Amino acid sequence: MENRNTDGLRDIALWRTFLAAHRAGSVSAAARMLGLAQSSVTAHLQTLEQVVGEPLFVRHARGIRPTARADRFAAGLGEHFDALGRALGAHEADLPATIRIGGAAEFLARVAIPALAPAIADGLRVEATSGLAEDLLDLLRAGSLDLVVAAVRPRGRSLPAAAFVDEEFVLVAAPSAGVRPSSGLAPHALDEVPLLAYARDVPILRRYWRHVFGVRLEREPALIAPDLRALAAAAVAGAGATVLPSYLIADELADGRLVILRETDDPPINTLYLVRRPGPLGAEVAAVDRALRSAV
């Protein structure tokens, strides 16, 4: 069965970008108007030109100039989009804003959501999305998210980013693992202890071994689980040793379910960045920003 876009609604986001570019006269101005990255606006226009089958703008040094057909499209669509915007604006004026945040699932669960709980109870609406940093930054560029806590700093200047907090990583196990904690613990003391890893290539463990022990980790993990909370639970249950960010296991360390096997003044750290969408920072987004910073 042929899947045809007969009513054009599938491309409504592209036409919205087209109208903004037509009215603004430049890609950068349209990006600011829509709260998108310039690269996203360019991609929307290129996709729409492929759909239409011909160029809609002529690029020049000072911006973009619409073609005759683009002018006809704008004349036919403009008043309808404006009417739709007024109707939706009147409806949404009575609704609290929804702030869309992204981050690692563990950080959202342990830090972000609890930090935002008082504001949520007071009426703030939050939609949280978990995933890998690069995927979340792509959603931010596309305008699908408002804030992202990412373990990588975005390239370029299209996304405003600021260092947020440093995660400290610690080597831990349950007391039942039988490893005596020591500031001089050597890696061979763990030879008989199963290792619990986030991924098959053990990136967190490998980094810890190199940074703290000064040697290359050559062992295979006994458990692979792509969720740090699962690794923490496995360690508490006595499955073996693992390396985790200290914030994630603060309760387990405080009550003795886990112990730090090697204390060090120079732990491996991982800087998290708070990245927001381009454009003005609304009151609700600013409030979420403050709440997250206060929590860490």
N, C-alpha and C positions, 0 to 999 in steps of 0.2 A: 504493500500500500504506500502510495506517495505521501510524504509528510510535507505539506505546503503551508506556508505562512499566509493564509488567505486574507486575514483582517489587519495585518501589520502590527498588531499589539505586541508581538514578540520583540519588536525593535523600538518600543516606545522610549526606552532609556537612551537609545542612540539619537532619536529625533529630539529629545530634550537637550542633549549635548549640542546637537546641530543648531537649535534655536539660540542657545546661549552663545555659541561661537558667532553666529550670524549677527546677533545684536551687539556683542562685545567688540567684534572686529579683530580679535586676536585669540590665540590659543591660551596664552597665559591669563588673560582677563577672564575668559570663559572658565578656566580652572578655578580661579578665585571665586567666581560667582557660584559655582556648583560645589565648591569644597572638595575638588578632586585634584589629583596630581596632573601636571601637564601631559605626562606620558599617557595617562588614561584618556584624556580628552582627545589626544592625537589618535590613539587606537580606536576610539569610538567613531571618529570622523572617517578614518581609513576603512573601517568595517562598513559604514553606511555607504561610502562611495562604491564599495564592492557590490553592495546590495542594489544600489541604483544603476550601477554600470557605467558611471562617468564621474569625473571630478566635480565637486561642489564648491571648492574654493581654490583660488590662485594664491599661492604663498609668495609674499614679498618681504622686503626688509623690515617694514613697519607692522607686519601682521598678516592678515588674510583678507582676500577680497572675494565676495561671493560671485558665482557665475549667474547667468540669467535664470537658469533652471533653479538654482538655490534660492533666488529671490522669489520665484513663484511658489516653491515649497514653503518658504517662511511666511509668505502672505496667506497661504491657505491654512497653515497649521497654527500660526501665532495666537489668534484669538481663541482657538479651541483649547490650547494648552493653558492660556491665561485663565480661561473660565474654569478649567479643571483645577488649576492651582488655587483659585479663590474658593472653590467648593471644598477642596480638601483642607485648605487653611482654616476655613470656618468650622469644619468638623474637628480638626485636630487642636484647635485653640482651647477646647475644653478638656483635652487629654494631657496628662503629664508626659513629659518627654521620656523617650526610651534611650538610654545610653548603652551603646554597644561596645563591649570591651573584649579583648582577646588576650590569651596568654597560655602558658603551659598549664595543663590540667591540675598539677600539684599546687602550683602557685595560686591559681584561682580558688581552689578548695581550701587551702590552709590560710591564705593571707587576704586575697582580694575580696571574696564574698563576705567573710566575717567583718572586714573593715567597712564594707558598704551596708551592712545590715541595718544600722540605725537610720540611714537615709532611705533605705528601701521601706522600712517600717513607717516612715513619714510620707511616703508616696512616690519616691523615685522609682522609676522602672528601669531595670537593667537586663540586658541580654548578653550572656557570656558565651564566648566561643573558644574552645581549646584547640590546640594544634601546634604544628611546628612553626618556628619563628618566621621563616621566609614565606610560608603560606599565609600567615596572618598579616604580614606586611603587605602582601599582594592585595588582600582584602581591604586593608586600610587605604592603599592607593586607589582602589576602585570605589571608595566611598561606602563600603559595606560595614566598616567598623569606625568607631570614634577614637578609641585609645587601645594601644597594644603594649603589653609588657613583654619585651623581647630580649633574648640572650645575645642578639647580634645588633650592631648599630646599622641602620639602613644606609645604603650607599647613596651618594648625592645629597642634594639639599631639598628635595621635594617634600620630605616628611620631617617635620620638626621633632627632634629627639634630644633627650637629656639623660645623663647617667642617673639611675634611680637608686640602686642599692647593690652592694657586693654580696653575693652568696659565698659563704665559707663552707668548704667541704671537709668532712671528718670521716675517719675510718672507724667503723663501729661493729659491734657484735653483741649478742646477749651474753650475760655472765656464764650461761651454761655451755658456751663454746669452748671454755677452758683456756682462753688466752689471757695471760696476765698483762694488764695495761702497763705501759712504760713509755717514758719520753724517748728512750733509746731502743724501742722495739725494732727488730730487724725483720726484713721480709721473710726469711726462712722460718720465723716463728709461726707463720701462717701456712706453711707447706701442707699441713694436714687438715686445714680448715677450708671447707667449700667456699667459693667466691660467688657472690650474687651480683649480676650485671644487668645494666639497662639495655644493652644491645650486644650482638654477637661479637663485635669488634672491641668491646669493653672500653669505650672512650673515657668514661669517668674514672674507672679503676686504673687504666693505663696512665692517665694524666697524674693521678695521685702517686703512683709508684715512681714515675719519673721525677715529679716535683719534690716529694718528701724523701723517698728512699734513694733517689738518684740512680735507679736501675730500670731496665726495660722489663715489663711484665710479660712473661712467656706462657702463662697458664690459661687453660680453658675454663670458662665459668661453669658452675654446677646448675645455675638457674639464670635464665634470661627472661626478663619481664619489662616491657616498655612503659612502666609506670613506677615512679620512685616510691609511691605509697605502698605498692605491692612488695617492693624490695624491703622496705622498712618492716612490714608485717612479717615477711619471711624471716628477717633477722631476729625480730622479737620472739618468733616461734622456735628459734634455735637452728635455723637452716644453715647459717654460715655467717661470713663477714661481708660487708659491703661499704661503699663510700657514698655518703648522702649529704645534701646541704643541711647545715645545722638547724635552720629555722623549721625544717620539715619534721624534725624528730625532737623538738624541744621538750615536749611532754615525756617522751620515752626516756630521754636522758635525765630529766628531773626526777622521775620516779624509779630509776634504776633498771628499767626493762632493757635498755641498751647502755653500753659503756663505750667511751672513746678509747680506742686501743693505743693510740699514740698522740699525746698532746704535743702541739708544736706552735711556736710563735709565728710561723710562716706557712699557714695552710694554703692550699690551692683556692683561688677565688674565681668567681665568674660574675662579671658585671652585667646587671640587667638594665635595660634602657626603657624609659617611658616614652613612647612614640605616639603622636596624635595626628589626626588628619589635618591637611592644610586648611587654611581659612581661619576666620575668627573663632575664638574659644568661647562657646556658649556657657551660660551660668551653670548648667547642670554638669557639663564636661569638666569645668573648672572645679566644681565641688567634688567630683569623683577623683580628680587629680590630687586635690588636697587630702582627701581621705586616705588614698593609697600611700601618699608620702608620709602621712602621720602614722600609718600602721607600721612602717618599716623604720 
